[in-house]
Amino acid sequence: MIPALILLALASFIAGAQNALAGGGSFLVFPALLFAGLNPLAANITSTIALFPGQVTTSLAGRSLVEGAAGLSIRMLVGISLVGGGIGAVLLLATPVSIFTHLVPYLVLFATAVFAWGSFAAKKRAEDEPAHITPRGAMVAQLLIAIYGGYFGGGIGILMLAALTAAGLSVRHAGATKNMLAGVINVAAVVIFIVQTSIHWRLVLLVAIAAIGGGQVGVYMLRRINETVLRIGITAIGILLTIGLFLHAG
């Protein structure tokens, strides 16, 4: 058990730095929690709760850049995110462990594909490209992303970044708004998980402390690391994890 906890702490520290730099930290924490003995459902819930404090600090750091999009106020986007995150969390709790275990490889595959697309394809778009999403389209997109985020969460940052830039925000403002909305989505999920489930608090505390520490290092390293190399590494982790989960499910 001790080696598993050491690995979990190390993975969480790196995940914290990774989230500060480029995102995708759950790709490390989730499998480390599986290795520590949790089933996929419990690992997903524990990861969501434990990584939440880092999301709060990140969103607070960029709050001056947060904006509404596609004619929707930030209050409207926050409300949609809270509702969607709550719906996703309830759906997760209503999903039997056996069913969720079979879904996980597909969810990780989807999240990896989204991350890769956002890292290498979507980044080629010009920041001043005209908006293509109507207010109604932006509402629907954010609600669906929030529901997915409350249910699993992997890749929601890239999904929101794509939606917000298509709604007319610059990449800088879309990134800050995305960070805040990701935290809002998980507020609903975290509250529901804490009230409705039995939480592995020792693991949550270990992951949270290590991830916060890693996040501080990540902020320091933000301008000192090759982002392309980092994104390639994250994508590779997602691919290997997907393969491993499909083999385990089979």
Secondary structure, DSSP 4 states (H G I P E B T S, - for coil): -HHHHHHHHHHHHHHHHHHHHTS-THHHHHHHHHHTT--HHHHHHHHHHHHHHHHHHHHHHTGGG---BTTB-HHHHHHHHHHHHHHHHHHHHTS-HHHHHHHHHHHHHHHHHHHHHHHHTGGGS-TTPPP---HHHHHHHHHHHHHHHHHT-TTHHHHHHHHHHHTT--HHHHHHHHHHHHHHHHHHHHHHHHHHS---HHHHHHHHHHHHHHHHHHHHHTTSS-HHHHHHHHHHHHHHHHHHHHHHH-
